[in-house]
Amino acid sequence: MEKGDENLMIDMLDSKQRKEFKRLIKLDDAVFVAGSKRSYRFMKKMQGHIEASRNYTIPIKNYSVSYFGNTETQIKGGETSLRGKDIYFLPDITRRANDWFAEIELVSDSLWRSSINSLTLLLTDVCYDTQDTKEEPHVPISARVMADKITKIASPNGIVTIDPHFRQFDALFDKKTQVCVLESWPAVVRHIRKTGSVPLENLVLVSTDIGDVRRTLKQKQGLGITTKMGLIYKEKELTGERKIINTEFIGDVEGKDVLLVDDMIRSGKTNSNAVNLVKQYGAERVWTYAAHPWFTDSRKKRQLIESCDGVLASNSHLHTYLKGVELVDLSWIFAEAAYRIQTDESVSSLFRLENNK
């Protein structure tokens, strides 16, 4: 439809019809782009949520990512025209960190060369964001380098991520890049209420780190838990690998069920230690939740699963199944964020407590 015809039609409508017409015009320009089969399956869930809740289908374009014998990355996007489209691109976080970088950079270059209108990166997790400070001489601030590379090479108009380890994640980017930081706690609240996998009657929520206090408090309030939350305080080395040298528990879990809340599970060792610690303080049953399940060590993963009554983790790493782990679906939160960004609606209202009870 030509611009002049759009304006003519808009002038003929009342205010409510005009708003709906503009919404549909904006949605018509939206395209989801997946960087792998895993990304595509996640985006199919996003697409399904929008179809069910908004009665609209956003198309998905799948990019092919392969590797030459010398490990160089090759990108192919097919022949579908993307000229003038607003792209929401989901790279595959399960790739090795540097391959994840390459996918973002190369696919973004391909998209801009296809004359798209805008590019929003959907980052279900972020590599290098745990390396966010300069703890000793002659080391990089890798999180800053990551942000600079994405900004300068991929040139996204916006970035959407969820529960980043670095709490000031949006400060890594300049004002030209609109950063939207989502939270996973509404998905956890919805999942527990729907499945009943974690009993609420005698439950205490415990933050496994000072940095996780806010998300723990939000989950506590969303679930309607009235007991005081607990905190695990970790004393770490100031240099090197910042290993944990001392752990203290603050709170009361005697005779209580406990849900431990963490931002990530790396190997699973720290999470197992947290389970054992609250049991030492009298916890009856213990579950643990983490937003980002890396599980870099299969033996420690098994030890974590065996040490507690249940392990919950989000599908931020694009899993459809994870043995021994109960997955919490985040696709609907990303779908809502993409839809609301495209239609100029509030994203922050997703995380208001009154909307998640």
QUIJOWO-V90193 format. One line per field, one symbol per residue. ss: DSSP state (~ for helix, > for strand, _ for the rest). psi: psi as a letter, one per 30 degrees, with the letter a starting at -180 (. if undefined). burial: I if it has 9 or more other ideal C-beta (glycine too) atoms within 8 Angstrom, else O. A space follows every 10 residues. Layout:
# QUIJOWO-V90193
ss = ???
psi = ???
burial = ???
This chain:
# QUIJOWO-V90193
ss = __~~~~~~~~ ~___~~~~~~ ~~~~~~~__> >>>>__~~~~ ~~~~~~~~~~ ~~~~_____> >>_>>>>___ __>>>>____ _____>>>>> ______~~~~ ~~~~~~~~~~ ~~_____>>> >>>_______ __________ _~~~~~~~~~ ~~~~___>>> >>______~~ ~~_____>>> >>__~~~~~~ ~~~~~_____ __>>>>>__~ ~~~~~~~~~~ ~~_______> >>>>>>____ ___>>>>>>> ______>>>> >>>>>___~~ ~~~~~~~~~~ ____>>>>>> >>>____~~~ ~~~~~~~__> >>>>______ _____>>>__ ~~~~~~~~~~ ~~_____~~~ ~_~~~__
psi = kleeeeeeee fflleeeeee eeeeeeeffk kkkkfleeee eefeeeeeee eeffhkjklk kkkkklklfg gkkkkkgagk kgkgljkjkj ljfflkefee eeeeeeeeee eefghlelkk kjjflkkfff igljfllhkl ieeeeeeeee eeefhkelkk lkhlejfhef ffllffjjkj jlkfeeeeee eeeefgfjkf ehkkkkkfle fgeeeeeeee eefgkflkll kjkkklkflb ghkkfkkkkj ajgjglkkjk klfljdefee eeeeeeefef ggkekklkkk ejjeifjeef eeeeefflfk kkllhfggkf kjkgkjkkkf eeeeeeeeee eeghlkefff gkefgh.
burial = OOOOOIOOII OOIOOOOIOO IIIIIIIOII IIIIIIOIII IIIIIIIOII IOOOOOOIOI IIIOIOOOOO OOIOIOIOOO OIOOIIIIII IIIOIOOOII IIIIIIIIII IIOIOIOOII IIIIIIIIIO IIOOOOOOOO IIIIIIIOII IOIIOIOIII IIIIIIOOIO OIIOOOIOII IIIIIIIIII IIOOOOIIOO OOIIIIIIIO OIIOIIIIII IIIOIOOOII IIIOOOOOOO OOOIOOIOIO IOIOOIIIII IIIIIOIIII IIIIIIIIIO IIIOOIIIII IIIIIOIOOI IIIIIOIIOI IIIIIIIIOO OIOOIIIIII IIIIIIIIII IIIOOOIOOI IOOOIIO
